[in-house]
């Protein structure tokens, strides 16, 4: 099965930057749509950034202009560049692979904690 391994989480100061990585076990970008979710304590998991099937990117309004999703096809890795971090960005961040083929399951990374605090 597909494995998604996340890294890059940690503590960052408000206004600082952090880059999250999600390494897939194989070349899945042609059959899965990649995205980043986050979940804060007591809150629902929400979509933060994703690639669309149309080849563009979508972002949650509150992170537009601050976060950037990107990928390296050769490395089978998706990134989330977090700039101008805010305390409300504090959450567990999850990498997600959504299948483009009907009947296949979605895959999730294990989650990586991001804490934005002074």
mmCIF file of the C-alpha atoms, coordinates in Angstrom:
data_MODEL
# 
_entry.id   MODEL 
# 
loop_
_atom_site.group_PDB 
_atom_site.id 
_atom_site.type_symbol 
_atom_site.label_atom_id 
_atom_site.label_alt_id 
_atom_site.label_comp_id 
_atom_site.label_asym_id 
_atom_site.label_entity_id 
_atom_site.label_seq_id 
_atom_site.pdbx_PDB_ins_code 
_atom_site.Cartn_x 
_atom_site.Cartn_y 
_atom_site.Cartn_z 
_atom_site.occupancy 
_atom_site.B_iso_or_equiv 
_atom_site.pdbx_formal_charge 
_atom_site.auth_seq_id 
_atom_site.auth_comp_id 
_atom_site.auth_asym_id 
_atom_site.auth_atom_id 
_atom_site.pdbx_PDB_model_num 
ATOM 1   C CA . UNK A 1 1   ? 0.000   0.000  0.000   1.00 0.00 ? 1   UNK A CA 1 
ATOM 2   C CA . UNK A 1 2   ? 0.948   3.630  -0.271  1.00 0.00 ? 2   UNK A CA 1 
ATOM 3   C CA . UNK A 1 3   ? 2.932   5.062  2.603   1.00 0.00 ? 3   UNK A CA 1 
ATOM 4   C CA . UNK A 1 4   ? 3.177   8.766  3.339   1.00 0.00 ? 4   UNK A CA 1 
ATOM 5   C CA . UNK A 1 5   ? 5.978   9.840  5.633   1.00 0.00 ? 5   UNK A CA 1 
ATOM 6   C CA . UNK A 1 6   ? 5.844   13.365 7.001   1.00 0.00 ? 6   UNK A CA 1 
ATOM 7   C CA . UNK A 1 7   ? 8.606   15.458 8.459   1.00 0.00 ? 7   UNK A CA 1 
ATOM 8   C CA . UNK A 1 8   ? 9.461   19.050 9.230   1.00 0.00 ? 8   UNK A CA 1 
ATOM 9   C CA . UNK A 1 9   ? 7.060   19.825 12.027  1.00 0.00 ? 9   UNK A CA 1 
ATOM 10  C CA . UNK A 1 10  ? 8.121   21.525 15.194  1.00 0.00 ? 10  UNK A CA 1 
ATOM 11  C CA . UNK A 1 11  ? 8.107   24.772 17.081  1.00 0.00 ? 11  UNK A CA 1 
ATOM 12  C CA . UNK A 1 12  ? 8.245   28.039 15.197  1.00 0.00 ? 12  UNK A CA 1 
ATOM 13  C CA . UNK A 1 13  ? 8.018   31.643 16.331  1.00 0.00 ? 13  UNK A CA 1 
ATOM 14  C CA . UNK A 1 14  ? 5.116   33.810 15.200  1.00 0.00 ? 14  UNK A CA 1 
ATOM 15  C CA . UNK A 1 15  ? 6.094   35.311 11.874  1.00 0.00 ? 15  UNK A CA 1 
ATOM 16  C CA . UNK A 1 16  ? 8.580   32.556 11.259  1.00 0.00 ? 16  UNK A CA 1 
ATOM 17  C CA . UNK A 1 17  ? 8.741   29.906 8.571   1.00 0.00 ? 17  UNK A CA 1 
ATOM 18  C CA . UNK A 1 18  ? 8.576   26.146 8.442   1.00 0.00 ? 18  UNK A CA 1 
ATOM 19  C CA . UNK A 1 19  ? 8.559   23.610 5.633   1.00 0.00 ? 19  UNK A CA 1 
ATOM 20  C CA . UNK A 1 20  ? 6.689   20.341 5.930   1.00 0.00 ? 20  UNK A CA 1 
ATOM 21  C CA . UNK A 1 21  ? 7.548   17.381 3.734   1.00 0.00 ? 21  UNK A CA 1 
ATOM 22  C CA . UNK A 1 22  ? 5.523   14.349 2.721   1.00 0.00 ? 22  UNK A CA 1 
ATOM 23  C CA . UNK A 1 23  ? 7.414   11.558 1.027   1.00 0.00 ? 23  UNK A CA 1 
ATOM 24  C CA . UNK A 1 24  ? 5.326   8.977  -0.815  1.00 0.00 ? 24  UNK A CA 1 
ATOM 25  C CA . UNK A 1 25  ? 6.439   5.380  -1.169  1.00 0.00 ? 25  UNK A CA 1 
ATOM 26  C CA . UNK A 1 26  ? 6.110   5.488  -4.934  1.00 0.00 ? 26  UNK A CA 1 
ATOM 27  C CA . UNK A 1 27  ? 5.222   7.644  -7.881  1.00 0.00 ? 27  UNK A CA 1 
ATOM 28  C CA . UNK A 1 28  ? 1.545   8.196  -7.153  1.00 0.00 ? 28  UNK A CA 1 
ATOM 29  C CA . UNK A 1 29  ? 1.023   11.743 -8.342  1.00 0.00 ? 29  UNK A CA 1 
ATOM 30  C CA . UNK A 1 30  ? -0.647  10.620 -11.564 1.00 0.00 ? 30  UNK A CA 1 
ATOM 31  C CA . UNK A 1 31  ? -3.266  8.572  -9.750  1.00 0.00 ? 31  UNK A CA 1 
ATOM 32  C CA . UNK A 1 32  ? -3.720  10.523 -6.505  1.00 0.00 ? 32  UNK A CA 1 
ATOM 33  C CA . UNK A 1 33  ? -4.355  14.149 -5.723  1.00 0.00 ? 33  UNK A CA 1 
ATOM 34  C CA . UNK A 1 34  ? -2.171  15.426 -2.925  1.00 0.00 ? 34  UNK A CA 1 
ATOM 35  C CA . UNK A 1 35  ? -3.128  17.820 -0.178  1.00 0.00 ? 35  UNK A CA 1 
ATOM 36  C CA . UNK A 1 36  ? -2.410  19.000 3.332   1.00 0.00 ? 36  UNK A CA 1 
ATOM 37  C CA . UNK A 1 37  ? -4.902  18.978 6.177   1.00 0.00 ? 37  UNK A CA 1 
ATOM 38  C CA . UNK A 1 38  ? -4.613  20.116 9.753   1.00 0.00 ? 38  UNK A CA 1 
ATOM 39  C CA . UNK A 1 39  ? -6.470  19.481 12.969  1.00 0.00 ? 39  UNK A CA 1 
ATOM 40  C CA . UNK A 1 40  ? -6.269  21.559 16.110  1.00 0.00 ? 40  UNK A CA 1 
ATOM 41  C CA . UNK A 1 41  ? -7.331  20.140 19.484  1.00 0.00 ? 41  UNK A CA 1 
ATOM 42  C CA . UNK A 1 42  ? -11.094 20.045 19.788  1.00 0.00 ? 42  UNK A CA 1 
ATOM 43  C CA . UNK A 1 43  ? -11.623 21.064 16.189  1.00 0.00 ? 43  UNK A CA 1 
ATOM 44  C CA . UNK A 1 44  ? -12.432 19.285 12.962  1.00 0.00 ? 44  UNK A CA 1 
ATOM 45  C CA . UNK A 1 45  ? -9.808  18.416 10.445  1.00 0.00 ? 45  UNK A CA 1 
ATOM 46  C CA . UNK A 1 46  ? -9.683  20.998 7.688   1.00 0.00 ? 46  UNK A CA 1 
ATOM 47  C CA . UNK A 1 47  ? -8.156  21.204 4.257   1.00 0.00 ? 47  UNK A CA 1 
ATOM 48  C CA . UNK A 1 48  ? -5.290  23.663 4.176   1.00 0.00 ? 48  UNK A CA 1 
ATOM 49  C CA . UNK A 1 49  ? -3.826  23.330 0.701   1.00 0.00 ? 49  UNK A CA 1 
ATOM 50  C CA . UNK A 1 50  ? -4.131  20.948 -2.191  1.00 0.00 ? 50  UNK A CA 1 
ATOM 51  C CA . UNK A 1 51  ? -3.435  20.324 -5.817  1.00 0.00 ? 51  UNK A CA 1 
ATOM 52  C CA . UNK A 1 52  ? -6.517  20.192 -8.001  1.00 0.00 ? 52  UNK A CA 1 
ATOM 53  C CA . UNK A 1 53  ? -7.234  17.814 -10.835 1.00 0.00 ? 53  UNK A CA 1 
ATOM 54  C CA . UNK A 1 54  ? -7.022  20.840 -13.103 1.00 0.00 ? 54  UNK A CA 1 
ATOM 55  C CA . UNK A 1 55  ? -3.378  21.339 -12.277 1.00 0.00 ? 55  UNK A CA 1 
ATOM 56  C CA . UNK A 1 56  ? -3.688  24.374 -10.050 1.00 0.00 ? 56  UNK A CA 1 
ATOM 57  C CA . UNK A 1 57  ? -3.670  24.796 -6.281  1.00 0.00 ? 57  UNK A CA 1 
ATOM 58  C CA . UNK A 1 58  ? -6.304  25.570 -3.676  1.00 0.00 ? 58  UNK A CA 1 
ATOM 59  C CA . UNK A 1 59  ? -5.773  27.149 -0.281  1.00 0.00 ? 59  UNK A CA 1 
ATOM 60  C CA . UNK A 1 60  ? -7.827  27.807 2.777   1.00 0.00 ? 60  UNK A CA 1 
ATOM 61  C CA . UNK A 1 61  ? -8.550  31.525 2.839   1.00 0.00 ? 61  UNK A CA 1 
ATOM 62  C CA . UNK A 1 62  ? -6.695  32.119 6.085   1.00 0.00 ? 62  UNK A CA 1 
ATOM 63  C CA . UNK A 1 63  ? -3.420  30.773 4.676   1.00 0.00 ? 63  UNK A CA 1 
ATOM 64  C CA . UNK A 1 64  ? -3.513  32.363 1.239   1.00 0.00 ? 64  UNK A CA 1 
ATOM 65  C CA . UNK A 1 65  ? -0.390  34.360 0.607   1.00 0.00 ? 65  UNK A CA 1 
ATOM 66  C CA . UNK A 1 66  ? 1.413   32.657 3.475   1.00 0.00 ? 66  UNK A CA 1 
ATOM 67  C CA . UNK A 1 67  ? 1.441   28.942 2.634   1.00 0.00 ? 67  UNK A CA 1 
ATOM 68  C CA . UNK A 1 68  ? 2.584   27.302 -0.565  1.00 0.00 ? 68  UNK A CA 1 
ATOM 69  C CA . UNK A 1 69  ? 2.061   23.703 -1.598  1.00 0.00 ? 69  UNK A CA 1 
ATOM 70  C CA . UNK A 1 70  ? 4.590   22.273 -4.015  1.00 0.00 ? 70  UNK A CA 1 
ATOM 71  C CA . UNK A 1 71  ? 6.002   18.954 -5.083  1.00 0.00 ? 71  UNK A CA 1 
ATOM 72  C CA . UNK A 1 72  ? 9.089   17.316 -6.445  1.00 0.00 ? 72  UNK A CA 1 
ATOM 73  C CA . UNK A 1 73  ? 8.008   14.598 -8.843  1.00 0.00 ? 73  UNK A CA 1 
ATOM 74  C CA . UNK A 1 74  ? 11.445  13.016 -8.990  1.00 0.00 ? 74  UNK A CA 1 
ATOM 75  C CA . UNK A 1 75  ? 11.485  12.605 -5.217  1.00 0.00 ? 75  UNK A CA 1 
ATOM 76  C CA . UNK A 1 76  ? 7.787   11.721 -4.888  1.00 0.00 ? 76  UNK A CA 1 
ATOM 77  C CA . UNK A 1 77  ? 7.585   14.392 -2.236  1.00 0.00 ? 77  UNK A CA 1 
ATOM 78  C CA . UNK A 1 78  ? 5.019   17.082 -1.473  1.00 0.00 ? 78  UNK A CA 1 
ATOM 79  C CA . UNK A 1 79  ? 5.880   20.158 0.539   1.00 0.00 ? 79  UNK A CA 1 
ATOM 80  C CA . UNK A 1 80  ? 4.015   22.760 2.499   1.00 0.00 ? 80  UNK A CA 1 
ATOM 81  C CA . UNK A 1 81  ? 5.973   25.962 2.919   1.00 0.00 ? 81  UNK A CA 1 
ATOM 82  C CA . UNK A 1 82  ? 4.584   27.903 5.847   1.00 0.00 ? 82  UNK A CA 1 
ATOM 83  C CA . UNK A 1 83  ? 5.573   31.555 6.033   1.00 0.00 ? 83  UNK A CA 1 
ATOM 84  C CA . UNK A 1 84  ? 4.425   34.298 8.365   1.00 0.00 ? 84  UNK A CA 1 
ATOM 85  C CA . UNK A 1 85  ? 3.249   31.672 10.805  1.00 0.00 ? 85  UNK A CA 1 
ATOM 86  C CA . UNK A 1 86  ? 0.502   32.598 13.227  1.00 0.00 ? 86  UNK A CA 1 
ATOM 87  C CA . UNK A 1 87  ? -0.494  31.012 16.546  1.00 0.00 ? 87  UNK A CA 1 
ATOM 88  C CA . UNK A 1 88  ? -3.759  29.883 14.962  1.00 0.00 ? 88  UNK A CA 1 
ATOM 89  C CA . UNK A 1 89  ? -1.728  27.733 12.582  1.00 0.00 ? 89  UNK A CA 1 
ATOM 90  C CA . UNK A 1 90  ? -0.905  25.478 15.509  1.00 0.00 ? 90  UNK A CA 1 
ATOM 91  C CA . UNK A 1 91  ? -2.231  22.013 14.715  1.00 0.00 ? 91  UNK A CA 1 
ATOM 92  C CA . UNK A 1 92  ? -1.306  18.535 13.659  1.00 0.00 ? 92  UNK A CA 1 
ATOM 93  C CA . UNK A 1 93  ? -0.717  18.602 9.927   1.00 0.00 ? 93  UNK A CA 1 
ATOM 94  C CA . UNK A 1 94  ? -1.540  15.596 7.771   1.00 0.00 ? 94  UNK A CA 1 
ATOM 95  C CA . UNK A 1 95  ? -0.529  14.713 4.266   1.00 0.00 ? 95  UNK A CA 1 
ATOM 96  C CA . UNK A 1 96  ? -3.327  13.194 2.205   1.00 0.00 ? 96  UNK A CA 1 
ATOM 97  C CA . UNK A 1 97  ? -3.469  11.272 -1.057  1.00 0.00 ? 97  UNK A CA 1 
ATOM 98  C CA . UNK A 1 98  ? -6.929  11.213 -2.596  1.00 0.00 ? 98  UNK A CA 1 
ATOM 99  C CA . UNK A 1 99  ? -7.432  8.585  -5.293  1.00 0.00 ? 99  UNK A CA 1 
ATOM 100 C CA . UNK A 1 100 ? -8.484  9.624  -8.756  1.00 0.00 ? 100 UNK A CA 1 
ATOM 101 C CA . UNK A 1 101 ? -9.651  6.094  -9.552  1.00 0.00 ? 101 UNK A CA 1 
ATOM 102 C CA . UNK A 1 102 ? -13.005 5.061  -8.139  1.00 0.00 ? 102 UNK A CA 1 
ATOM 103 C CA . UNK A 1 103 ? -12.853 2.335  -5.513  1.00 0.00 ? 103 UNK A CA 1 
ATOM 104 C CA . UNK A 1 104 ? -9.331  3.008  -4.289  1.00 0.00 ? 104 UNK A CA 1 
ATOM 105 C CA . UNK A 1 105 ? -8.747  4.156  -0.739  1.00 0.00 ? 105 UNK A CA 1 
ATOM 106 C CA . UNK A 1 106 ? -7.274  7.421  0.374   1.00 0.00 ? 106 UNK A CA 1 
ATOM 107 C CA . UNK A 1 107 ? -4.015  7.501  2.287   1.00 0.00 ? 107 UNK A CA 1 
ATOM 108 C CA . UNK A 1 108 ? -2.908  9.656  5.178   1.00 0.00 ? 108 UNK A CA 1 
ATOM 109 C CA . UNK A 1 109 ? 0.385   10.465 6.745   1.00 0.00 ? 109 UNK A CA 1 
ATOM 110 C CA . UNK A 1 110 ? 0.901   9.950  10.451  1.00 0.00 ? 110 UNK A CA 1 
ATOM 111 C CA . UNK A 1 111 ? 0.660   13.656 11.176  1.00 0.00 ? 111 UNK A CA 1 
ATOM 112 C CA . UNK A 1 112 ? 3.276   16.116 12.305  1.00 0.00 ? 112 UNK A CA 1 
ATOM 113 C CA . UNK A 1 113 ? 2.820   18.674 15.047  1.00 0.00 ? 113 UNK A CA 1 
ATOM 114 C CA . UNK A 1 114 ? 3.294   22.329 14.242  1.00 0.00 ? 114 UNK A CA 1 
ATOM 115 C CA . UNK A 1 115 ? 3.321   24.744 17.146  1.00 0.00 ? 115 UNK A CA 1 
ATOM 116 C CA . UNK A 1 116 ? 3.499   28.477 16.566  1.00 0.00 ? 116 UNK A CA 1 
ATOM 117 C CA . UNK A 1 117 ? 4.369   30.193 19.805  1.00 0.00 ? 117 UNK A CA 1 
ATOM 118 C CA . UNK A 1 118 ? 6.756   32.693 21.268  1.00 0.00 ? 118 UNK A CA 1 
# 
